[in-house]
Amino acid sequence: SPKRTVVIRFVVPEGCPPPQGTFCVDFQREPGTYSPNTFPIKDGEVRIEVSVPNEISYRMDRTIGYWIKDNQGIAVGEGSEPFIVDVPAVPAGTIHGTITGVLTKETNVSLLPIKQESEDKLLSFQIRPEINSQGFYSASPLPIGGTYAILAKSGAAAVVSAPIKLTDAEPIREVDLTIPEGLPIAGNVTLPDGSPAAGVMIRLTMTHEVPHRSSGFSESTITDAKGDFRFEHVNPDAPLKYALEIKPESDYQELREEIEPGRTAHLELEKGAVVEGTLVEDTSGLPVPGAEVYAYSRQPNSLVEAQGRTNEDGKFRFTTMGNYEYRLGARDATEIEEYLVTPGGHEPVVLRVEIPEGSRLKPGDRTPQR
């Protein structure tokens, strides 16, 4: 097949040097077969030969000095002249340093974007700082002009840096952090009759909040035979909000309680309310098996799941509801109208839905409900 030269040309601000390192360009080596290809950057561009017609995509690899947004589906037709692709490159910086203190094999580092010039440059899910066995980490490439924080976490122990602003004058910042010994958060979980709640998963959530954005992470443990639990090395000085959460799979209500490091919590599970019903396709009245039915409450903000998927008769059952008003829904389906339930003496409900084209759900062959 005919070939054509493709030139990836990096467009940088006036007076800035070109990117260095390597760049990844994907294209079809055979019709319908894409393969990733990494190329060195030479004199501010990447040159490749592709068969045409073709379609290329590009993304950063070990690209130094700049942040470049991914792009996909660029059509390359036949032609004798080189096919030029101008790629905007945003000058970028680096935050690096060393983590010391309470370290384990599970120690990891995260980047927390606090303020950036535009949503187009938001990297909260794109930059994953790497940390080695000696605790050295590096977060790059980061758009200059943004403000970030570095979070280092080891189990329930965590430390958050002060805000770090990258500027043209200081595009590279060294930030060393120490994870302190901290204080424990311990407690006990009991069932409604006062007996120990053994084998219950309890989660310690940690939330870092900044204007217009928050980042959350957690650490989990299981209560012992006495219903006791304990989280070690929780940092009381970190800008984090701590809470204990229990989300039972059945029989008991969800529980959430804010807590401070050094405190002891006594948590008592409450019996969950029961709501039962049938999920049916509105037009035919046939039950819908294999569906995930959920219930959402605005006050408090809570989402609970029915026990398993609907059975062959479209039956579903909730056993973890609190005494709130819930709106029922089903995934991969659209409710005909808003269906609200309040647990307590409620008759079995019939949740009618429309099944959109492409949904994995199909009406069953049981007796229709009208």
N, C-alpha and C positions, 0 to 999 in steps of 0.2 A: 504494500500500500504506500501511497505517497507520504513524504515526511515534510515537517515544517519546524523551523526553529521558533521556540517560545522563549521570550526574554522577560523574566520577572525583574522589574526595575523598581528599586526602593526609593520612594520620594521622602526626603527628610527636610526639616527646616533649614533655611539658608544659613550657611556657616557651620552646620553640624557635620561631623564625619559620617561616612556610610556605616551600616551595620556590619558586624563581623560574625564569624562562626558558621553555622549551617542552617538550612531552611528545608522544609518538607513540602514536596509537591506530589500530589496523587494524580495519576492519569491512567487511561486504558492502554495496557500493553497488547491486549487482545480484546475484541468486541465484548463488552459486558463484564470484563474482568479488570478491576482496579487494583493497583498495588502501591503501597507507600514507598516513596523514594526520597532519600536525603541527599542534598547537594551542598557543596561549599559555596559560600558567598564570595565572589571575586569582583573587586572594583565596584561594589554597590549593586551587583545584580547577579542573577542566576540564569544560565543559559542551558536549555535542554532541547533535545530533538524528540518529537512525538509523531506518531502516525496520525493522519487526518482523514476524515473528521474525527475529533476527539473532544473530551471534556476534562478539564483540570480543576483541581481544588488545591488550596495551599493553607499551611499553618506553620506556626513557629516550631523550631526544633531547639537546638542550642544557639539561639540567636542573641547576640550580645549587643547591649546598648539601647535597645528599642523594644517597645511592645507593638505587636502587629495583630490586628483582628483577623480571625479565620475567614476564609471565603470559599464558596463551593459553587459548582455548576457553571464554570466559565467555558463557553463553547468556543472551540478552535476549528475554523474551517480551512479549506485548502487555500493556498496562496504561495507566491514565491518570496514575498517580503517577510521578515521576522514578525511574529505576532507579539506585540508589546502589551504587557500587563503592568500598569502603574500601581504600586502597592504603597499606600500611606504608612509611614513608620513614625510612631510617637516616641520621642526621647524617653528613656526609662532608667530607673535607678535600681539600687539593691539595698536591702536591709540584711545585715548578717551579724553574728556574734556567737557567744558560747553560753550554754545552759549548764548551771551547776546546782548542787543541793540534792534534793530527793529525786534521784534518777533511777529508772528501771528500764527493762527491755521495751516496755510499752510507752516510754516517754515520746511525746510527739509535739510538733510545733504547728500552729495555725496562724494564718494572716487574717486580721480583722480590719477590713476597709472601713474607715470612719467618715472620710469625706473625699470625694473625687470630683473632677471637673464635669463629667457627664456620665450618664448611665451606660453609655456605649463603652466606657472604660472600666466598668465595675468588674473586679476580678475576684470577688469573694469565693467563687467556686472554680476559679481557673488556676490560681497560684497555690501550689502545695509546697511550702518550704520543706527542704530536706534537712535531716539531722543525722549526724554520724555517731559512732560509738563513743566518741570523745565529747559529745555534746555540742559540737559545732553545727550551726545551721546557716542557711542562706535562703532568702526569699527574693526572687528575681524572675522576669523583669517587671518593675513596677512603674506605672506612668508618673512622671514628674509633675508636681503640683498637687498630688494626692496626700492625704493624711491617713496613717495606718497605725495599728497596734499589733504587737506580737503576743500571742498566747502560748505558753508552754504548759503542758499537762502531763501528769504522771499519776495514773489512777485518779483518786479524788483530790490530789494535790495539784494546784494550778497557780500560775502567776501571770499577770498581764502587764505589759509595758505601759509607760506613759505614751500619749499620742506622738507619733513620729511623722513629721512633714518632710517630704522630699522636694527639694528645690533645684534650680539650675546651679546654684552655688554649692549645694550639698546633695548631690544625687545618690551618694553612697553613705549609709549610716551604719555605725557599729553599735549594737545594743546588746549588752550582756545581761542575763537574768539569772536569779537564784530562786529555786523552788524551796520555800522554807519548810521547817518541820510542821508548822501549823498546829491545829487543834482537832480533836476527833468530833464527829457527830455520831452519836449512838442512840439506841432506843429499843423499844419493845412494841410488838404488834400483837393484839389480842382479837379473838372472835367476839361476836356480840354477847356470848354467855360468859365472857371473861377468861376463857381458856386460851393457851398460847396458840398463835397462828404460825405454825411451823411450815417451812418450805415455801414461803411467800416471797416473790420477787419484789424488792423495793429499790426504787431508783432515786439517786441524788442528782437533781438537775441543777445546772449552773448557767446563769444567763448574764451575758455582758450586754448592757443597753447603752446605746448612744442615740442622739436625735435621729428619728426617722428610720432606725434600723436596730435590730438586736440579733445576737448570735447565741445559740444555745448548744449545750453538750451535756453529757450525763455519765454517771458511773453507777453500776448496779451490783447488788448483792442479794443473797437469799437468807431469810431468817432461819435460825437454828431451831432445835427441838423445843427451846424455851420461848421461841418467838423473838429472840434478841437479834440485833444487827449492829454493825459498826463500820464507819468510814474513817480512815486515818488521814492525817496530814492535811486537813482542810484549811485553806489559807483565809484567816479572818480579815486580812488587810487588802485582799484583791478586790477590784471594783466589780464584784459578782454578786448576784442574788441567788441564794440557795433555797431549794425546796425539796421535800420528800414526796414521792409519788408512788401510789400503788394502783395498778390497773388489773384487777382480777379478771380472769377469763369467764367466770361464771359465779352466780350466787351472791356476790357482794358488790357494793357500790365502789366506784372509783374514789380515791382519797388523795388529797393534796394539801400539804401544810408547809408554809414557809418556816425556815429555821436558820439560826446563826451558828457558826462554828463554836464548839465548846458546850453546846446545849444537849440535853437528853430529851428525846421525844417519846411520848406514850400515845400510840396510835391504836384506835379501836375501829375495826371494820364494822360496817352497818349492812344489814341484810338488803340485798337489791330487790327492787320492785320488778314484777313480771308483767310483760305485755306479749301476747301471742296474736298471730294473724296469718293471713294468706296473701301471697303476691300473685296477682292475675294480670294477664294481658287484656287491655280494656275492650278491644274490638271483639275478640272471640270469647272472652270470659274464661279462657283456659288458664290453669295454674302455670307459673313459671318456675321450673326447678333450677337448682344450681346457682342461684343469685345471692349476692352479698347485700343484705339489708342492714341499714344503719339508722341511728336516731341522733339528731343534733339538738342541743339545748343552748340557747343564747345566754341565759342567766341561770347558773354560771355557764361559761363557754365550755361545752363538753360534747364529745363525740363518743358514742358507745356503739358496739357492734352486736348484732344478733349472734346467737350461738351457732356457728357453722353456717353453711349455705342453706338455702331453702331445699326441702326434700322433694320427692317426686310429685307430691300434692301441693307444692308451693308454700308449705308451712314454714314459718319462722317463729323464733322465740327469743325474747330478751329476758335476762335475769340479773342485769347489773345496773339498772336504771335507778336514779335518785328520784326524789319527789318533786320533779320539775316538769314543765311542759316541753315536749319534744316534737320535732318535725321528722316524720319518717321519710326515708328515701331508699332507692336501690341503685347500685352502680351498674353502668351500661344500660340504663333505662331512664325514662322521663316520667315523673309523676303526672297524672292527669290534673290534679289539683293539690294544693297544699294540705297535707294530712297531719293534723296535730293530735297528740295523745298526752294524757296526764295519767301516770300509773295510779292504780288503786280502784278496784271494782270495775275495770274496763272490760267490756265484752271483746271477744276476738275481733280483730279488725280485718278489713279487706282493702289492701293497698293496690289500686289500679294504676297500671303504667302503660306507656307506649314503648315499644322496642324499636329503636332507630335502626336504619339500614347499616349493616356492618357490625352490629352488636353480636357478641358471642352467645347471647341469651336467645332461647327459642321456647315458645309455648309448649307445654307438655301435652299428653294425650289423655289426661284424666277428665273427670266430669266438669264441664264449664260451670262457673259461678256467675249468676246474673245479678 
